[in-house]
Amino acid sequence: MSFLGSNTFGTKDQTARTAGIINSDHGAIVDDNEASYSTTLSSSIHAATYNSSVETSAVSVAEFADSKVRIANYEKKTDTDVDREDGDDDSEQERREDLVQNLARTYTLQSHASGAGPFPSTVFNAHMDPASSLNPNSPSFNARTWAKTVAQQVTADGTGFRSSGVCFQNLNVFGFGAGTDYQKNVANIWLEAIGMVRRVIGQEKKTRIDILQKFDGVVRNGEMLVVLGPPGSGCSTFLKTIAGETNGLNVDDDSYFNYQGLAAKEIHTAHRGEAIYTAEVDVHFPMLTVGETLTFASHARAPRSLPPNITHTMFSDHLRDVMMAMFGISHTRNTRVGNEYIRGVSGGERKRVTIAEVALSGAPLQCWDNSTRGLDSANAIEFCKTLKLQSELFRCTCVVSIYQAPQSAYDLFDKALILYEGRQIFFGRADAAKQYFIDLGFECLDRQTTPDFLTSMTSPAERVVRVGFENRVPRTPDEFAVAWRNSTAYVALQAEIEEYKLSHPIDGPDAEDFRAHKRAQQAKSQRAKSPFTLSYVGQVRLCLWRAYRRLIGDPSITIGQLVMNGIMALIVTSIFFNLQLTTGSFFQRAALIFFAILMNAFSSALEILTLYAQRPIVEKHARYAFYHPSAEAFASMMIDMPYKTLNSIVFNLVLCKLPLHQNSFKFYPIG
């Protein structure tokens, strides 16, 4: 497998002129937080030049034309509200539509030229009908219809994404804790030994702490669920339980899970990367560029079965370009991701890199835990719009917890779940949640947004009771939970859950199709029950490529260690310079050997910092089923081998040569 570096993205202008499209990069205004979609769409046209031959290039472009046209169409759809509010972005919207039409026209011509496109004939024969909505040269051209028609064939070819929903019933999650605890310090840390002994002999009694109690719900594929509740109400625990991240948690045995025909144990083991949990902090390798980060994610989950004349590199790179353009980060392709210490993309752009990485993982069930933290209102809305776009394109199921959600973001969700101190007080359609609590006896104040009104139900100081309902409304979390289970909405939810069970029985046809689809995308040498797509050798090769890009992106530690070890060798040898060939230098030679062993042992001390820094990234990728952690360790060892060899030669050569008499290479003379 070959990998394309950042130097392969420099033929944009030439490709655009060849395709007959004006390059919109010149004179385009790019905002730091909002993506310049017209620029990204124009720049993504360069993908047609990946191969030198026109035929192969046309095939690759035709193969992914559906995705690239969907970019602008759905961008246009998700940006409608913003354009309506601003009132002065009509020209920008028209330019996007023109780019979509030009892009579709170009791909159509190239597909006709190649004659190898595996797409339905109705799309590329539409030029014969001047009034067809699939004809890019027609005034009635509809890019959304064009993209949907092409997407049908992509799904039929087996290159689409898997979909999954989740149904849970009588969900109870609990943990164990001591009645009291104390802050450990130097003086009382020794008391912990007594506690350890009591735990070993079984004398220590732990108290059960209920975190989630009697949760019911169903989220179908392509739907988005918003989880609302104050901190400490159990939002993170709920998301982790759905995604299978139950380390330190206990799920009740009577809890029922149905992942569209798959049991919880199977999807959390054999299909670990299909249901993922994303924490609120964005963790990426800061020295890698956005393009390199997403290239790695795209290759890590590249399917084995591809249409004719399409290589894995072409598929992965095109899919990466589609995601970057779709999420508005194509202009950051050659920019470092960065972190708190390394300058890189902005916070909103880094968040979109995380979303693009998850989208490239192909996970049909995604749990996002307060991922809008640190973003302003505009970027929070953009984050939710991006998830909505992803759900519509790939039929992904997104479960998102948001604190202080804007109204525009809330309106994008299909269903809502309200938590109050570990109790479920509502689950249903997002547009019906407000009316449910109003009928319960509470009042929504003027200019109060729906998510604020729903969250206020969990705060006695914020919720307002309607006149005449003072003695009828629930007040405690248990009373809210009882009121919910006695409501007609709860009865309707139970009916929907039973219908879901009948439509998607455990180990039924949906489960068989899911397993067969996944097996078709796995490498032939990979186990059927393995959560990984690539073979182990492929994982090592991919991690080796990334390790090389990391070394190129930030060689300061490697070069610094090499230089400093050379300097230390000179300093040490200056003490033992020109040793005599007598027994009087015996102790000096022993001390020199000690320093040689000590310095070689300490030469890798700085690598500990690197290992700690990359640990959360490796853990995240292991949850995404990109690669096995041992593959990353093996690749890191291989990429460090040349440096360590050179470092050993330089250090030991200086250390053993200079202290010797008459420039001899013999440390201990013989004879």
N, C-alpha and C positions, 0 to 999 in steps of 0.2 A: 504494500500500500504506500502510495506516495502522498506527500502532504504539501500543500501550497502555502508558502509564506506570504508575508505582507507585501513582498515585491511583485506579486502577480496582479496587483490592482492598479497598474499605472497606464492602461490602454483605454481609458474611459472615453476621452475626447475623440480618439481615432475611431473607436468602435461606433460612437454615436454618429459621427459624420458618415461612416460607411453605411450605417443603417438608415440614413436620411432623417435623423432626428436631431433637433437643435439641442445642444448641451445647455441645460439650465443651470449649471454650476456657476456660470459667470453672471454676476449681478444678483445672485440669489441671496436673500436675507435669511440667516440661520440664527434662530434664537437658542440660547443656552439650554433652556429647559424644554421647549417645544420643538419637535422634530421638523426639519425641513423636508417634507415628504416629496415635494417635487424634485428636490435635489437627489434624494435617495433613489427615487424611481429612475431618474435619468442615469445615475451612476451605476445602477444595477444592470443596465443593458450591456455592460462590458462582459457579462458572463458568456456571451456568445463566442468569445474568442479564446476559450480555454484550450481548445485544440487547434492546430494549425490548419487542418482541412476544413473546408466550408461545410462538407456534408456532416461530419461529426459534430461540428459546432451547431449546425442547424438542428440536428437531432436532440442535442442536450437542451437547447433553448426551447424547442417544441415540447420536450418532455415536461418542462417545469413552467410552461407558460400559464397554466391554470393558476399556479400559486402566485405568480407575480402579478397577474391581473387582479386576483382577489385582494392583493395588498391595497391597491388604490381604492377599490370599490368599498371595502370595509372601512378603510381610513375615512373615506368620504362619509360613510354612514355614521361612524362613531364621532366624527368631528362636527356633526350637524348642529348639535346643541351649542357648541362653542361659537360656531359661525353665526348662529342666530343671535346670540348674546352680544357679540362684537358688532355685527351689522355692517362691517366693512371688509369682510373676507370673501366676498363673492368672486372677485377676480382670481384669488388664490384657488377657490374651488373649481372655477372654470379651467384654470391651468392644469389642475390635477386630472380633470376629466379628459382634457386634450391629450395629456401624457398617457392615460390609460388607453385611449383609442389608438394613439400612435404605436404604443407598445403592442397592443393586440394585432394591429395591422402588420407590424414588423414580424412578429412571430408567425402570423399566418403565411406571409410571403416566404419566410425561411422554411416553414414546414412543407410548403408546396415544392420548394426547391430541393429539399432533401428527399422527399417521398418516403420517409421512413418513420414518420410520426405515428405513434400507436394510439392516436386520439380518434374519437368518433368522426365519421365522415361528415356528419351534419354540421360540424363546426367549420371545417375547412372547405366545404362545398357551399357554404352560405354566401360566398361572393357571387354566386350565380343568381341569387335573389336580391334585387336592389332594396326591397322593403324588409328584409330579414333583420331581426334584432341581433343576430349572430354575425352579421356582415360588418366588419370594421369600417368599411367605406360607406355605410349607409347612415343617413341622418338619424334613423331610429335605432342605431346601435346601442345595446344595453350591456355594459361590461359585466354587471352582476350576473345576468343570464348567461353570458358567454363563459364566465368563470365556473358557474354551477354545472353547465353542460360538460365542460372539460373535466371537472372534478369527479363526475360520475364514472368516467372511464378510468381515472386514476384509482378510484376505489375498487373498481372491478378488476384491475390489474394486480391487486394485492399490495399496492404500495401506500395505501392510506393508513390512518392511525386507528388504533384500537379505541373503543369507547367502553365506559363503565359507569355505573351508578352505584349508589349505596343505600341500603335499607337497614335500619336498626330498630330494635324493639326491646323494651324493658332493659335498657342499657344502664348498668350500675358500675361505677368505678370507685375504688376505695384504696386506701393505703394504711400503713401502720406507723404509729409514732409514739414516743414516750410522753408521759404526762407533763414532765418538766425537762428542761434542757438548760445548759449553762454555756457561757462563752469560754472557750478553752484558751488557756495561756500557759506560760512556762511553769507556773506554780501548781496548777490543777490538772495538767495534762496527764499526770501519772494516775489520776483517779479513773481514767478511761480504761486502764487495765482491769480494774474491778468490774466494770461493766462488760468487758469482753468475756471475762470468766463466767459471769452470770448468764450471758447469752449462750455460751457453749454448753453449760449444764442445764439450760432451759429454765432458769429461775426468773429471768426478766420477762415481765408481762408487758405487751404492747397494746396500745389502744387503737381500735379500728376507727379510721377517719373516713367518712363518706364524702367523696368529692363530687360525683355525679349521681343523681338518683332518678331512676325511672324515666329515661329519655326514650322518645319514640320519634321516628321521622323517616322520610324517604326523599332522596334526591336523584332524579333521573339523569341519564347522560345528556350533556348539553345544557344543563341547568346550573345556576349559580345560587349558592346559599350564603347569606350574610349572618354572622353570629354576633349578636350584640349583648353586652353585659359589662358591668364595671370590673376593674381589676380584682382578681380573687374570686370571681364567680364561677370559674371553671372553663373559660373559653379555650385556653391553651390545652388543658387536659382533654377536652372534647376533640380538638383537632388531632392531637397525638394519638388518641384512641382510634379514631377513624383511619389514620394512616399507619397504625401498627407500631407506633413509637411508645411502647408501654413499659419501658425500663423503669423500674421503681414503682410502677402502678399495678394494680390488681383489678382485672375485669371479672365481674361476677359470671359464674358458669351458666346462669340462666339467660344471659344476654344473647340476643339473636342478631346476627349479621348476615347480610346477603349483598354481595358485590356483583350484582347482575348475573347471578348463577354461580358465583364462586364463593366458597366458604372463607372465613376470615383467616384461618390458619394457612390455607393454600396461597392466598394472594399476598400474605405478609412474609412468605418464605420463598416459594417457587416463583412468584411474580412480584418480588419486593419492589422493583422499580416502577410498578404500575400504580401504586398508591403512595404518594410521597408527601412529606411534611417539610415546609419551608419556614424557617424561623424568621424573626423580624430583622435580623442583622444580615446584610449582604456580605458574604465572604467569597472572595475570588483571589487568584494570584495577582497581586498588584502590578508586577512587572510585565505581565502579558498584556497585549493589546486586546481590544474588544473583538476584533476579527479572529485572533488566535484563540481566545477563550471560547467563542462560539464554534470555531472550527473543530476544536477538541470535542465539544458536546455533540456536534453533528456526526462526527465520525464514530463516537462511542456507541451510538444507538443506530447506526446505519444498517438497514435490513439486508439480509442475504439475497432475497428475491427482488430483482429489479427488472424493468422492461428491457427489451432488446436494445443493444447498442449503447447502453448506459452503464458506465463504470461507477464503482462505489465513490470514487473521488469526485466525479462529476455530480452525482446525486447529493453527496454531503455538502459540497461547496455551493451548489445551487440552493439547497435548502437553507443553508446558512445565510445566503444573500437575501432569500425571501424573508426570513425572520427579521433580519436587520432592517430591511426596508419596511416591513409591516409594522415594526415597533418603533420606527423612526430613529434608528441609531446608525444608519449607514455612514453618516458623515463622521462617526467616531471610530471607523474601522481600524485606523492606524494609531489611535490614541490609547495610551495605557488605561487600564481599568482604575488603578490607583487605590489608595486607602487613606487612613488618617495621617500617614507619614509621607506617602508618595503621591505627587500631584497627578491627577487623572481626570476622568470624566466627572460630571456633576452628580449630585446625589440622585436626582430624578433619572438621569441617564443610566447610572449604575443599577438603579432599581429595574429599569427596562432590560438591562443586560441579564439580570437574574430571571426575569420573566421569559426572555428569549431562551435562556439556558434550559428552563423547565419545559418550555414548548418543544425544544429540540429533543428533549428526553422522551417525548411521546407518551408521557404519563397521562392516562385517561382520568385519573382522580388526583386532584391537587388540593392540599390544605395549606392556606397562607395565614400565618399567625401575626397579626398586627403589622403587616408589611408596609403600611403607610406611615409608620413612625419616622419622624424626621422630615417628612415631606409637607410642603404647604398644601393649601386646599386645591389649587389648580393641578398640582402633580398627583395628589391623591385621587382626584377625579380621573385624571389620565391613566393612572394605574388600574382603576376599575374598568375603564373603557378598554384597556388593553386586554384584560382578562375576559371581558365580554366578547371581544373580537376573537380571541383564541377559542372560546367556547363555541362560537358560531362556526368557525372554520373547521375545527377538529373534533367537535362534539365532546369536548372535555367537560368534566364535572369539577367545579371550583367551589371550595368551602373556605370562606374568608371571614376572619374576625377583624373588626375595625372599631377603634375607639374614636368617638366624635366624628362620625361619618357625615360628609356633606349630603345635602338632599339629592344633588345631581348624581352622586355616586350610589346612593341607596336605590334610586329609581332603576338602576341597571340590573339589580338582582331579581331573580325569580321568586325566591323563597327567603324567609327570615326565621331565625331561631333566637328567642329571648331567654337569657339565663339570669337567675336571681339566687345567688348563694348556693349554687349547685343544683338548683331546681329548674325544671323546664316549665316556663309559664306561657309559652306560645311557640307553635311551629305551624307554618302554613305559607300561603302566598304573601309576598312582601306588600302588595297593595291592599291586603285585607287585614294586616296587623293593626293598623291605626284604628280602624272601625271596631275591631274586637275589644280593645281596651276602652274605647268610648262607650260601647254598649255595656261594658262591665261597670261603668260609673265614673270614669275619669274624663277630665276635660283637657283638650289640646289648646294651649294658649295661642293667641294671635302671633304670627311670625315665628312660631316654633316649628322647627323642621320635624319630619316624621321620625328620623332616628333619635333625635333629642327627646322627643315625646316618649318613644319606646324605652329608651334608657332611663328616663325619669321614673318609670314604674318601679325601678329597683332602689329608689332613694325616697324615703318618707318625707324628706325636706323639700323635694322638688315636685313630686306628683300633686296634682290638684284634683280634688273630688268635686264632681258636679253637684249642684244643688238638689237635695232630695235623696242622695245616695250616701249620705254621711255614715249611716249605720249598716250599709249593705255591701260596701266594697271590701275586698280583701286587703289586709295590711301586712301580714307576715309572709315570708317566702313559702311556708307550708300552705297558707290560705290561698295564695296565688296559684300554687300547684294543684290544689284541690279544685279551685274554680276552673282551671284549664281542663282537667280530666272530666269535669262535669259539663263541659260546653259541647255544642253541636260541632264546632270545628274539630274537636278531638275525635268525635265519632266519625267524621268524614275522613280524618287522617288514618284512623284504624282501618276503614274500608279501603283506602288507597294502598295501605301497607299489605293487606290481604290480597288485593288485586296484583300488586307487584310480586308477591310470593308465587302466585299462580302463573304469572307471565314469565317469570325468571326463576324456575325451581333450581335448587342447589344441584350441581352436577348435571344440569339439563342441557338442552341444545346450545344455549348461549355460552355455557362453560366450555363445551366441546369446541365451538367455533373460536372462542378466545384462545384456547390452548393450541389449536391447529394454526391459527394466524400467527401466534407468537413463535411456534416452532418453525414455521416457514421463514421467519425473519432471522432466526438464530443461525449461527455458524454451524456447519455440519459436524464439526468436532466437539461442539458444546453439548453438555447434558440437557435433556429435555426439561428437567426440573431445576435447572440453573436459572437464576434471575438475570444473568448477563446475556447480552446479544453477541458480542465478539468472543472468539476463542481466547484462551489464556495467552497464547503467543501474540494474537492481535492486540490484546490489552497491553502487553509489555511494549510492543512496538509503538502503540499510540502514546503511552506514558513516556517512552523514551523520546519521542518527538517533542512532547510538551516540555520535558526536562531540558532538552536542548534549547528550545525557545526561551525558557526561563533563564538559562545561563546566558544567552545572547542578550536578553532584556535587562539583566542586572548582573554583570560579571564582577561587581565591586568586591564581594566577599571572596570569591575565588582568587582574583588577582591580588587582592590585599593579603590573603593568607600566604600566597606564593612569595610575594615580596617580603613580607614580615618574617617568614620562616628563613628566607635567605639572609636577611639582616641578622636574625638571631643566631644563625649558624656562624656568621662572621664574628659576632660579638663573643660567642662561646669559644671559638677557635683562637681568638686573639689572646685568651687567657692561657691557652695551652700551646701556643705557637712554638714550633721548632723544638719538639721534645727530643731528648737525647736517647740514643740506643743503648741505654744501660738500665740496670735494675733500679736505679734511683728515680726513674720516671714511672715506676710501676703504679704507684698510687694515683699519679696524675692521669695515667691512661685509664685506670678504673673509674675515676671521676668523670673522665670524658665519655666513657661508655655509658655511665649513668645518665649524663645529660643527653646523650643521643637517644637513649630509650625514652627518657622523660619528655623530650621535645616532640618526638614522633607520636607519643601517646596523646599529648595535649594539642597536636596539630588540628584535630577534628573537634575541638571544644566549641567553636563557633557554630558548628552544624546543629548543635542542640537548639539554638534559637530558631533556626530554619525549620527544624522538625516540629517544634511547638507551634510555629506560625502556620504551617501547612496542615496541621492535624485537623482542625475543623473543616477545611476544604476537602480533605480526603474522606472524612466521615460523611460529609454531605454527598459526595460523589458515590460513596458506597451505598448510601440510601437510595440514590437515583439509579443504582445498578449500572453505573458506567464501567467500573472495573473493580477487581478484587484489590483490597489494600496491599496485598503482597506483590501485585504487579507493579504498583507504584514504588514500593521499596526496592524491588529488583531493578527497575529502570533507573532509579536514583543512584543505585550502586554502580550500574554500568556507566552512567554519564559522569560519575565522579572518578572513575578508574583512570582515565588519562591524566587528570589533574593530580591525583594522588601519586601516580607513578612519576610524573615530572617533579612533583614536590619532594618525593623521597630521593630521587636522583640528585637534585640540586642541593638539598639539605645535607645528605649523607656524604656526597662528594666533597663539599666544602669542609664538612666536619672531619673527614678522615684524611684529607690531603694536606691541608695547611699545617696541622701540628707535627707533621712528620719531618724527619731529618733528610736533607738532600732531595726533597720533592719526591720521595719514594711513595708508591701506592701501597706498600706493605705496612699494615698497621703494627703487626708484631713480626719483626724480622725472624727468618728461619735460618738456622745454621750459623 
